[in-house]
């Protein structure tokens, strides 16, 4: 299941920057992630932001780990951060091993200030996307398909 949140436009500003400039910055996962990691704690009170190695949140009761990833105009990459970036390589075996132990909080920020969130287990994500990324062309299917993956 996907949930949609609308960030109040008047609450998003930075000095004299035009609102659309700030919105465009929040459509970049590098900028949006630190804010979303904290907002998720408010939207889902059972989660706690911990910024662990390979995950961002834990379920306060079960201690299950969650990693927040942003879907942007370039798609969504859910490989561990140490495997993403210039000169880095995705080790599929390690990716699958890691993904099998956590769940993902997938945040669609393409239409910010509208934010869509979908929780999915790493095991389910790996089934359809074994290379660790989801192409932009799969965005709507991912966020609207009810039987894709599991909801946590």
Protein Blocks (a to p, Z undefined) as FASTA:
>chain_A
ZZdddddfklgcghjbcfklmmmmmmpmklmmmmmmmmmmmmmmmbccekighiabdcfk
lopacddddddfkopafbdfklgcehiacdfklmmmmmmmmccddddfklocbdcddddd
fklmmmmmmnopacfklmmmmmmmmkgojdZZ
